[in-house]
Amino acid sequence: MMKLICVIVLVLFSCSSENESHIIYFNDSSKKVNFTFGDVFTMIDSFTLNFTDEERAIPRIRQLYLNEQQEIFTGDYSTGTIVRFSSNGKYIEDIGNRGRGPGEFDFMGNCYVDSENNLWVFDSGQLRISRFKSPNYNYHDAFTIENRIGNFAAIGSEIVALSRNYDRIFKYSEQGTLLKEVSIEPSSQDLNNFLTRFNGGGLSHSGENSVFLIAPEKFEIHQYSQELELMNTIANGENNSRFRPNPPEFPKDLNPFDISNKHKQWYGTFLHIGRIFTFNNQGIIMVAVYKEDLLSDAPTQFFLNLYTFDGHSIAEGLKISPKTFPVAVQDNVLYLTGDEELLEDGQIKPTTIMKYQLNLSNLK
């Protein structure tokens, strides 16, 4: 691999630099440094999620799951079901139901679509993982676990999962037997306890026999094998880049299990670590970081960081449009959502899905 030339651009955390993005590694130092989201991602499609019932809509979609046919799965908490859409947003069916029986969900958590296109759903109310078999997505089986989990991946005949508090990784068999558990020591327990309430960080499958994960309280990407052995630690927050945020020390006068205006004010003073995604056919990791003001109606602002699997930084601080959220990656395509809108006539404008193709040619 050609040796990469490092060009560091310091971006001050101020209103004047909010629109700036920067590339910190590229091959030719004579090329421009200030790249934008549009230089790296090209829109290839945009559509809405349309139900047969025109009055139905899913508010605040923050996670999508995709099978090989690019069919879309997302949770509808108003009905307690997983909704299946075609690749262009046409409603197909609801999967599961609200309840506590087989194929039902007490409270839906994260999902995963495996390499055979089966859909796995974690029910955080019952600590149960259910499987719905492709192609018809009928209920197949389920098992209960003893731990509350966040993101997980079904790899072969095993499940690798990150605990909801980001302090442990688990490996289960398909039948739910706990095969291995590894502890992760947070840099600050109070900080970790508070920030995990906001769903930052997460886990993403590399497409092979490993996963990448990042916690919300420290910018550091860890790669673990399917055997839960630590393989690599990359892209830590020690290079003074604004877009690798390491949160400040949690205030000693605040309770990490409370939420007050003083908590919210402190929360709004720094960038936060969001979800992690992988472009597996490109060997690229993407970490979303964001700015959020809990004391106002200002939209959450996301920035995207790109790194190679072996730890080289490609781009940091790629700013996406306000009121849009990174929700999924498949192959070479990033999916963003825009929130549904209530129109003047009382009708609901459905959620918009935007597809962007990753294009690294400008960075070479």
Buried (B, 14 or more C-beta within 10 A) or exposed (E): EEEBEEBEBEBEEEEEBEEBBBBBBBEEEEEEEEBBBBBBBEEEBEBBBBBEEEEBBBEEBEBBBBBEEBBBBBBBEEBBBBBBBBBBBBBEEBBBBBEEEEBBBBEBBBBBBBEEBBBBBBBBBBBBBBBBBBEEBEBBBBBEBEBEBBBBBBBEEBBBBBBBBBBBBBBBEBEBEEEBEEEBEBEBBBBBBBBBBBBBBBBBBBBEEBBBBBBBBBBBBBBBBBBBEEEBEBBEBEEEBBBBBBBEEBBEEBEBEEBEEEBBEBBBEBBBBBBBBBBBEBEBBBBBBBBBBBEEEEBBBBBBBBBBBEBBBBBBBBBBEEEBBBBBBBBBBBBBBBBBEEEEEEEBEBBBBBBBBBEBEBBE
